[in-house]
Structures are given as C-alpha cells and as structure tokens.
Amino acid sequence: MKKVYKDATAALDGLLFDGMLIAAGGFGLCGIPELLIDGIKDAGTKNLTVASNNAGVDGFGLGILLQTRQIKKMISSYVGENAEFMRQYLAGELEIEFNPQGTLAERMRAGGAGIPGFYTRTGVGTVIAEGKELKEFDGKVYVLERGLVADLAIVKAWKADPSGNLVFRKAARNFNPPAAMCGKVCVVEVEEIVPLGSLDPDHIHLPGVYVHRLIQGKHEKRIEQRTTRKRAS
C-alpha cells in the first residue's frame, strides 16, 4: 500500500467534504500540521468541525481556516492567542465546545482505541459537565465523556519511514499521537522520510498501522510567544 504522496493536495485528494470532523495535532504552534492546513484552505472545504488543543494564531495554523471562515465549530482547550477566534465567537459566528486538555487528549485516545466513553472527575461542578451523565464511584462524582472519532486526522511528526511509523520530537508528542489514533483516515506531514528499517523499533512513538498517507515538506515553525531579555553589559 502506497503511503507517500508528493504534497498536501495529493495527500488530501478524495478525503475532504463539507461538514466533516477533523482532528488536528499540535500544541500551541509546536508540531502543528501547517502544510495540511494550507491544503484544506486551498481545497475550500467548509462548515468544518475541528478538534484541536488550540485554534492557532491570527494568520497561521488553524487561524488561517478561521480567517477564510471554513470552520464552523472548534472543540478545544485553549483559544486565547487568536483575536479572530474571539471576534467570531463573541459575534455568534463560531461554535465552541470547551474541553479540558487532558479530557480532550483522552477523548481522542479513547476514540482511537474503540472506547465509546469514559468517566473523569475533571469538570464536575462546572459548565463542562452540563447536560452530561454523572455517576458516583467510591463516594466521588464523575462525568461521562465520549470518545472522539474524526473523519480525518491531520498530524505533524519529525520522522517517518515509508510504512508510516512515526517519531515525534519533544512537545509535538502532546496531541499528535492521540489525534492520529482517532481519525478514520490519518494524513501525516513530516520533516524527513527515512528508509524502511532505519528507525529503531524502540524509538517509534506511533506505529504505521494508524497512518494512511504521508508527505514530506519544509515547515515554518513559528514561535508562539517570543520572550527576550536584554544582553548583559
């Protein structure tokens, strides 16, 4: 089965449709699938629901799809870096489903593992739990959260082999592996595709069984919050 494609347009061909649910990996601007996001923008697919830890920033990452008004709903944990997101939400133009970070990661992991739901204490007694089933275990109340299964997962990894075995780098592992797991189809962009057999099996973070299509490309790797200090005199 061929998994390596020449670019984002080719890798997304036949997968996109209006109204779909997309799981996007990345943490802040670290490890985001920027090439595939650009490919979705160019395809013009609209009315998207996107599950992602955050919504990018203005003009980069998922912020691009917010500017083009292709996203109708975000399932996210942190959205505080995007002014356009805030404007659309306060104007009633964008739906949002807030999830605590750990809950969102576990919803993705559970969906990929075939687990339809799980109980957690996180969110009990807050608006997060409104309308959801509550259950008591050992004298403590838990809220039922549903596993998340996406029509498409878009993911950024550091290295891959042609079979789709993936290695992530540092903080890029926070959301990319569970996002990859929960997609019915998973498309991955990487910095380097290495020969089959060159990756140490003990160093593979996600096996290729979860990966359907791969592209290699150059990435901008922006810094989300640049903090500097004066040089010592």
C-alpha positions as CSV (number, residue, x, y, z in Angstrom):
1,M,0.0,0.0,0.0
2,K,1.5,3.3,-1.1
3,K,1.5,5.9,1.7
4,V,3.9,8.5,0.5
5,Y,2.4,11.4,-1.6
6,K,4.1,14.3,-3.3
7,D,2.3,17.1,-1.5
8,A,-0.6,18.1,0.7
9,T,-3.0,18.5,-2.2
10,A,-2.3,15.0,-3.4
11,A,-2.5,13.5,0.1
12,L,-5.9,15.1,0.8
13,D,-7.4,14.2,-2.5
14,G,-10.7,12.4,-2.1
15,L,-10.8,12.8,1.7
16,L,-12.3,16.2,2.2
17,F,-16.0,17.0,2.3
18,D,-18.1,19.9,3.7
19,G,-19.3,19.4,7.3
20,M,-16.6,16.9,8.3
21,L,-14.9,16.5,11.7
22,I,-11.1,16.9,11.6
23,A,-8.8,16.1,14.5
24,A,-5.6,18.3,14.3
25,G,-2.5,17.6,16.2
26,G,-0.1,20.1,17.8
27,F,0.3,22.0,21.0
28,G,0.2,25.8,20.6
29,L,2.3,26.3,17.4
30,C,4.5,23.3,18.2
31,G,4.1,20.3,15.9
32,I,1.1,21.7,14.0
33,P,0.3,20.2,10.5
34,E,0.7,23.6,8.8
35,L,1.1,22.1,5.3
36,L,-2.1,20.1,5.5
37,I,-3.9,23.1,7.0
38,D,-2.9,25.1,3.9
39,G,-4.1,22.2,1.7
40,I,-7.5,22.3,3.4
41,K,-7.6,26.1,2.9
42,D,-6.8,25.7,-0.8
43,A,-9.5,23.0,-1.2
44,G,-12.1,25.4,0.1
45,T,-13.8,22.7,2.3
46,K,-16.3,24.4,4.6
47,N,-18.5,24.0,7.7
48,L,-15.7,22.1,9.4
49,T,-15.7,21.0,13.0
50,V,-12.1,20.9,14.2
51,A,-10.9,19.2,17.4
52,S,-7.6,20.6,18.4
53,N,-5.9,21.7,21.6
54,N,-5.9,25.3,20.4
55,A,-7.0,27.3,17.4
56,G,-3.6,28.6,16.2
57,V,-2.9,32.3,15.9
58,D,-4.1,35.1,13.6
59,G,-2.9,34.2,10.1
60,F,-1.1,30.9,11.0
61,G,-2.1,27.4,11.8
62,L,-5.8,26.9,12.2
63,G,-6.1,30.6,12.3
64,I,-5.9,30.5,8.5
65,L,-9.1,28.4,8.3
66,L,-10.8,30.8,10.8
67,Q,-9.9,33.8,8.6
68,T,-11.4,32.0,5.5
69,R,-14.5,31.1,7.5
70,Q,-14.1,27.4,6.8
71,I,-14.5,26.4,10.4
72,K,-18.0,26.4,12.0
73,K,-17.1,24.8,15.3
74,M,-14.0,24.3,17.4
75,I,-13.5,21.5,20.1
76,S,-10.6,23.0,22.0
77,S,-8.9,23.6,25.3
78,Y,-7.1,26.9,24.8
79,V,-8.0,29.6,22.4
80,G,-6.6,32.7,23.9
81,E,-4.0,33.6,21.3
82,N,-6.3,34.2,18.4
83,A,-8.2,37.6,18.1
84,E,-10.2,36.5,15.1
85,F,-11.4,33.4,17.0
86,M,-12.6,35.7,19.8
87,R,-14.3,38.1,17.4
88,Q,-16.2,35.3,15.7
89,Y,-17.2,33.6,18.9
90,L,-18.4,36.8,20.6
91,A,-20.3,37.7,17.4
92,G,-22.1,34.3,17.4
93,E,-20.4,33.3,14.2
94,L,-18.4,30.3,15.6
95,E,-19.4,27.5,17.9
96,I,-17.1,26.2,20.6
97,E,-17.0,23.2,22.8
98,F,-14.5,23.7,25.6
99,N,-12.7,20.6,26.8
100,P,-10.0,20.4,29.5
101,Q,-6.7,19.5,27.9
102,G,-6.4,16.1,29.5
103,T,-10.1,15.3,28.7
104,L,-9.6,16.2,25.0
105,A,-6.5,14.1,24.7
106,E,-8.2,11.1,26.3
107,R,-11.3,11.6,24.1
108,M,-9.0,11.2,21.1
109,R,-7.1,8.3,22.5
110,A,-10.3,6.6,23.6
111,G,-11.8,7.0,20.1
112,G,-8.8,5.5,18.5
113,A,-8.9,2.6,20.9
114,G,-12.5,1.8,20.3
115,I,-13.7,3.0,23.7
116,P,-17.0,4.9,23.3
117,G,-16.8,6.7,26.6
118,F,-15.1,7.1,30.0
119,Y,-15.7,8.7,33.3
120,T,-13.5,11.5,34.7
121,R,-13.7,13.9,37.7
122,T,-12.4,16.8,35.6
123,G,-15.2,19.3,35.0
124,V,-17.6,18.1,37.6
125,G,-19.5,21.0,39.1
126,T,-18.7,23.3,36.2
127,V,-20.3,24.2,32.8
128,I,-18.2,21.4,31.3
129,A,-20.5,18.8,33.0
130,E,-23.8,20.5,32.0
131,G,-26.0,18.1,30.1
132,K,-23.7,15.1,30.6
133,E,-24.3,11.9,32.7
134,L,-22.9,12.0,36.2
135,K,-22.1,8.8,38.2
136,E,-20.7,8.2,41.7
137,F,-17.8,5.8,42.2
138,D,-16.4,5.2,45.7
139,G,-18.1,8.3,47.0
140,K,-16.9,10.7,44.3
141,V,-18.8,12.1,41.3
142,Y,-17.5,11.6,37.8
143,V,-18.8,12.9,34.4
144,L,-19.2,10.8,31.3
145,E,-17.1,11.9,28.3
146,R,-17.5,10.4,24.9
147,G,-14.6,9.1,22.9
148,L,-13.9,11.1,19.8
149,V,-13.7,9.6,16.3
150,A,-12.8,12.1,13.5
151,D,-13.5,11.7,9.8
152,L,-9.9,12.8,9.2
153,A,-6.8,13.3,11.4
154,I,-4.0,15.7,10.3
155,V,-0.8,15.3,12.1
156,K,2.8,16.6,12.2
157,A,5.7,14.3,13.0
158,W,9.5,14.6,12.9
159,K,10.4,11.4,11.1
160,A,8.7,8.6,9.3
161,D,9.5,5.6,7.3
162,P,7.6,4.6,4.2
163,S,5.3,2.3,6.3
164,G,4.2,5.3,8.3
165,N,6.0,4.5,11.6
166,L,6.4,7.9,13.3
167,V,8.8,9.6,15.6
168,F,7.8,12.9,17.2
169,R,10.0,15.5,18.7
170,K,9.6,16.8,22.3
171,A,6.3,18.7,22.9
172,A,5.0,17.7,19.5
173,R,4.0,14.4,21.2
174,N,1.4,16.1,23.4
175,F,-1.6,15.9,21.0
176,N,-0.3,14.4,17.7
177,P,-0.4,10.7,18.7
178,P,-3.9,10.7,20.1
179,A,-5.1,12.9,17.2
180,A,-3.6,10.4,14.7
181,M,-5.3,7.5,16.5
182,C,-8.8,8.9,16.4
183,G,-9.0,9.6,12.7
184,K,-10.8,7.2,10.4
185,V,-8.1,8.3,7.9
186,C,-4.8,9.8,9.1
187,V,-2.6,12.0,7.0
188,V,0.8,13.0,8.3
189,E,3.3,15.6,7.3
190,V,7.0,15.0,8.4
191,E,10.3,16.7,8.1
192,E,12.1,13.6,6.9
193,I,11.2,10.2,5.5
194,V,13.9,7.7,6.2
195,P,14.5,4.3,4.6
196,L,12.4,1.4,5.9
197,G,14.2,-0.4,8.7
198,S,16.3,2.6,9.7
199,L,14.1,3.6,12.7
200,D,14.9,1.7,16.0
201,P,11.6,-0.1,16.9
202,D,12.1,1.0,20.5
203,H,12.1,4.7,19.4
204,I,8.9,4.6,17.3
205,H,6.2,6.7,19.0
206,L,3.2,5.7,16.8
207,P,3.1,2.6,14.6
208,G,2.3,2.9,11.0
209,V,-1.0,1.0,11.3
210,Y,-2.6,4.3,12.3
211,V,-1.2,6.2,9.3
212,H,-2.7,6.1,5.8
213,R,-0.9,8.9,3.9
214,L,2.4,10.8,4.3
215,I,4.0,13.9,2.9
216,Q,7.4,15.4,3.5
217,G,8.0,19.2,3.4
218,K,9.6,22.3,4.9
219,H,8.0,23.9,7.9
220,E,8.0,27.4,9.1
221,K,8.0,26.6,12.9
222,R,6.9,29.9,14.2
223,I,7.3,30.9,17.9
224,E,4.0,31.5,19.6
225,Q,5.2,33.7,22.4
226,R,8.7,35.2,21.8
227,T,10.3,36.3,25.1
228,T,13.6,38.1,25.2
229,R,15.8,39.8,27.7
230,K,18.5,42.4,27.4
231,R,22.0,41.2,26.8
232,A,24.3,41.5,29.8
233,S,26.5,44.6,29.5
